[in-house]
Amino acid sequence: MADFTQYTPLMWFSKKRIYLDYASAPPVLSEAIRRMREVESLVGNPGAIHAEGVTAKKCLDDSRKRIAELLGCKAREIVFTSGLTEANNLAILGFARELSTRLNLVEQGSTLCSLKGTHWIVSSIEHDSVLECFAEIERMGGSVSHVEPDERGLILPESVLVALRLETVFVSVGWANNEIGIVQPLAKIVRTLRDFEEKQGRPVVFHTDAGQAPLYLPTLINSLGVDLLSLGGNKLYGPHGIGALYLSSRVALAPVVVGGKQERGLRAGTESAALAAGFAAAFEVVAKERRSETERLQKLRDDLAREIVARIPGTIVNGALDHALPHMLNVSIPDISSEYVTLALDSAGIAVSTKSACREGEERMSHVVLALGDAKNAAPSVALAKEERASNTIRFSLGRETTMANVRNVASVLCEVIKRT
């Protein structure tokens, strides 16, 4: 049996190691841990009617209300899930199931769960938890269009407009990309959809995978205008195993997890009052620190980018940093094995990743960076074809414990590692 006693909760952030993979899994805040411990003492099921159950339900509802306040929405518009992946599945496949049921009632003799005649739009650089849902949409008979980003990594409203059809029912564009950090112009995309709706006289639902965006961007639903917004507690310095979906009153969903009537019948399974409490506590802390952390991390990120580009010839920064979240830097370096470099940095006490943690160790190329196309450095003689660019990626994601000394150390060690390759 493996012995894990050598590891401590603060091992990642000891003086011996530098953790720059916050985009994969930031640590759980002490405020969240403390709140979870308080609620863990409760023994009641939130669905029970005895005193213990009522107390647990009050704690769950309090967490729901606190998260809703941070989003500027109503508490009843928040549905708890097991995480960001399930929230994305509930938003996309839940809408698909509800829509297919309505279509079957109207079209007699149609195949159960058929989406024939419907059109769906998704950006090509989404997380797999979104893209796999749209692959399922296609298996159900729906037609799916994938919108490509420009060279900066932006999904432009006009690109979405071109993809729209009379039969379009649903559009999904992530708020900030999980590999390159590019923040998408959601409000402008939504305005484009609403103009289209007004002309066509029927709604088009808009969903966004919010991911880490709430760490550094205001999250008021009214300013975004979205119908569905997915959140994950673990992306916001909260606990793993808890997520949430904002669900507009103008959208109807069918459950994708069945077996109970929890969460207004949209998500079966006993809710965890403790995880919800930890999620709400962490969200409140990061919302308060949003402005100061944005300024601090952007400076550190930009310094790291300048150091790497200046000291390693041919380095390409993937995505326009002036459109990116302040903590994320994704680079492509010629003539390297990104897996080897990542492991070499790990041996030197530095944790980074090659791409999304969900794809780490799988396919060699990043589908996100591949979509950006070929890249040329400031020096005309240096260029990377899109396949090499997408294969040679290193992602640095900074966080609350990152210091200037960390950044300088990482740049120096990376240069030494590259020299040895």
N, C-alpha and C positions, 0 to 999 in steps of 0.2 A: 504493500500500500504506500502511495506517495506521502511524503512528509512535508506538510505545508507550514510547520511551526517556525521555519526559518524566515518566513515572510511576515511583515508587519503592515498595518494599514497605511503607514506613511513611507513605506519603502520607496515608492515612486518618486517621492519628493525629498529623499535624503540627499546629503551633500555629494554622495557617490553617483547619483543618477540624475539625469535631466529628462523630464518627461515632456515631449512635444507631440503628443498624440491626443490632445484634448477633444478633437473632433470625433474620435472613436469612443472614448469613455472618460469623461472628466470625473474626478473624485466626488463622492457625496459630501455635501457641506455638513459641517458639524451642527448647524442649526436644524438641518433636515433630520439628521440622525437623532438629535435630542428630541425633536417632536415625535418621531416614529416610536421612540422608546416610551414616551408618555402614553401614546395611543395603544401600543402593543399590550399594555396591561389590561385592556378591555377584552372581555371574553365573549361578548355577544356577537351574533350574526346580524348585520344591518337589516336583514329581511325579517327578523323575528319581532314579535309584538311584546315580549316581556321587557322588563326594565333594562336588562343588559343590552338587548337588541336595540331598544330605542336610543340608548346612549351612544352605541356604535353608529347608528344611523345619523344622529345629530353631528357626530364628528365628521362623517363622510360628507354630509350636506354642507358643513362649515367649510371644508376644503374645496368643495365644488364652488361655493359662493366666492371664496377668496381668489380662485383661479379665474372665475368669470369677471370679477372686478378688474383684474389685471388685463383682461382682454376687452373690457368695455362691453360685455354682453350680459345676458340673463343667465342665472344659474341653471335653469332648465334646458339651456342650449348646450350644456357641457355633458358629454357622455364619456365616462371613464372606460379605458381599455387596458390591455396588458402591456401596451407600449406603442411606439410610433408605427411599427409595422402593422399591427392590428388596426390602428386608427386609419391608416391608409387603405387597408383592405375593407374596412367597414364603409368608408366614404365612397370608394369606387365600386366595389362589388356589391355593397349594400344597395347603392343606387341602381346598379345593373339588375339585381334580382327584383327589386320593387318595380322597375320599369318593365322587365320581361313579363311579370305577372299581369300588369295592366295591358300589355300588348296581347297576351294570350286571351284575356277576357274580351278584347275587341275583335281579334282575328280568330275566328273559329277554325279549328283544325290545325293551328300552328303548333310547332314543336315546343314542348315545355322548356323554359329558360332560353328561348330564342330571342336574339336581338337583331334579327334580320331587318334591314331598312334603316338602322340607326347609325349615326356617325359620331366618332369620339376623337378628341385631339389631346395629345400629350407631348411634352417636350422630349427630345431624344436624350437628354442628359440627366434624367431623373434617377433616383435611387432604385435598386432592383425591387424594393417593396411596392413601388408604383408601377414600374415597367412590367413586372410579372402579372399584375392585375390586368393591364391592358392586353397582354398576351391571352389571358383568360377571356377577355371581352371578345377577342377575335375568334376564339374557339366557340364562343356562344353565338357567333354569326354577325357580330358587329363589325363595322368598318372603322379602322383606326389610322389616323394620320399622325406622323411624328414630325414635329417642328424642330428644325435645326437652329443652333445658336449662330451668331456672327463670330468673327475672329476674336472678339473680346470675351465671348462666353454669354452674351446677352440674348435672351429670347425677345425679339422685338414685337410690339403690338401689331405692326403691319404684317409680320410673318404669320401671326395667328389669324389675322383678318383674311389673308389669302387662303388659309386652310379651311375656313368656315364654309359650311354647306347648308342648304335648306334643311337637311336632316340631322344637323349637328345637335347633340343633346348634352354634351359634357366636355369640359376642358380642364386639364390639370397641368399646372406649371409650379414647380417648387419655388419657394420664396428665396432661398439662398442655397446654391449648390453645395453638396456635401464633400466634393473633392477639390474644387477650385475656389469655392466661397463666393462666387459671383451672385450679387443681389439682383433679382429680377424686378422689372418695373411693373409690379402687380397692379397697382391702382390704374395705370394707363391701359394695361391689358383688360382689366375689368370694364373700364369705360368703353373700350372697343366692343366688348361683348354686349354691354347694355344697349349701345347704339344699334347693334345688329338685332338684338331682341325686339327693340321698338319697331324696327322696320319689318321684321318677320312676324311679329305678334305672338311669339311664344318664347318661353324661357330657355336659356342655356346655362346649365349649372357650372360654377367654377370652383375647383378644389385646389388647395395648395398644401404641400408638405412643408411645414414651417421649420422643422428640424432645429438647428441652432440659432436661427435668425432672432428669436426673442431675447437672446443673450445681449444683443447689441442694437436692436431695432425696436422702436415703439410698436406695441402689438394691438392697438385699438382696431377692432373689427370694422367699425364704421369708416375709418380712413382707408382701409384696404378694399372693402366692398365684397369680400369673398363670401361664398355660400357654405363652404366646408374648409376647415383648417385643422391639420393634424399636428399633435404635439407629443413629445416623448419626455418623460421625467428625467431619464438618464442623460439626455442631451443638455439639460439645464442644471447640472450639478445636483440633481435629485436622484432618488433610488431607481434601480432597474426594476422592470416588471410592472410599470405603471405608465399609462399614457392618457391622452384625452383627445376627443374630437369635438370641435365646435360645429354645431349643426344648425343652420339657419331654418327659421320657421317655414320658409318657402320650399324646402326640400324634404321629401319623404324617403326613408331608407327601409330596407328589410334587413334583419339580422344575418350575420355570417357565422356567428357562434350561437348555437341553439341549445336548449335544455333547461331554460329558466326564463323568467320575466324580469330579471334585474335591468337596471338602466333603461327604464321605460319600455322594456321589451326589446331593446336594441342590442343587448349584449348579455348573454347568459353567463352565469358563474357568480359565486359569492364575491362581492367587492371587498377589497382590502382597505379598511379605514386607515391603517397605519401607513401604507404606501401612499395613499392619497394625501395624507397629512404631510408626509415628507416631501412630496411633489410640490404642494402648495407653499410650504416653508421655503424650499429652494428657489422657487419661481419669484417669490417676494424679495428675497435677498438679491438675486441677479438683476431684478428690475430696478432696485434702488442703486445698484452699482453700475448700471448700464453706461451712463455718460463717462464716468471717470475711467472705467475699464476700456472703453472704446478708444479714448485718447491715449492711454498708456500702452495698450497692446498694438495699436496702429504704428506708433513710433518704433516699438521693438520689432514688429514685423517688417517695416520698411528698412530698418537698419540691417536686419538679417538678409533681406533681398539684395540690398546694395553690396554687402560683403560677399555674398555668394557669386553674384554676377561679375563683380570686379575681379575676384580671385580665381574663378573657374571659367576659362574661355569657352564660349559657345553655349553657356547656360541660357535657357529660355524660361521666362516666367509665364506660366499658363494662366490666362485670364488677365483682365485689366484690374490692377490693384485698386484703382480709384473707384471701381464698382464692386469691390469685394468686402466681405466681412473683415474686420480689423485683425483677427487672430489667425488667419489662414494664408499660407504661402505654398503654392504648388509649382515645382520647377522640373524641367526636363534637362538632363545633362548628356551630351553626346558620348557615345562609346563606353557606356557603363551597363552593368546589370543592376537594376534598381533593387532587386532582392538581395544581391550580395552587399550592396552599399548599406541597405537597411540593417542587415545582420551584423555588418562590421561596426556600424554606429552603435548597435545594441551591445556588442562586446565591449565597446568603449564607454558604456554607461549612458547612452542616449537613445531614447525611444522615439521613433518616427514611423511613418507608414508609407507604402507605395501608392495606395489609393484608398477607397472605402474599405473599412475593416471587413465588410460583408463579402468583398471580392478578393481580399488578401489571400495569396496562396492559390488562387484559381487561375483564370485567364491572365495572360501576361500583359495585355494592353488595357489601358483605361478607356472605356467607351466615351467618357466625358472629354478627355483630352483629344481623343481621336476625332471627335466632332468639331474640334477647333481648326483642324486642317494642318497644312504645312506651316512651318514657322521659320522666319529669318531673324538672325541676330542683328544688332546695330552694325556689326561688321559684315559687309556684303558677301564675304567669302564663307561665312558660317551660316549653315542652314540645316534644318532637320525636316526630313519627310515626315508626314503625319504618323506613319506607322512607328518610326523610331521615336518620335516625340511622345507617342502614347505608351511606348514600352519602357521608356527611361525616366519615369516620373518618381519624384520624392515629395511627399506631403508633410509639411511642418504645420502643426496647429498649436498655438500658444494658449496659455490660460492664467488663472489667478496666481499661480506660484512661479510663473516665468519671470526672470530678471534679465537685466542687461548683461550681467556676467554670464548667464546661461547662453544668451544669444551669441556673444563673442566666442565662447567656448565651442559651441556647436559649429560655427563657421570655420574655426581653425581645425577642428577634428575632421570635419567633412572634407576640407582641402587635403589633409593628410591621407584620408581614405581614398580619395580620387587619384592621388598621385601613385598609390600602390596598385591601382587596378589596371 
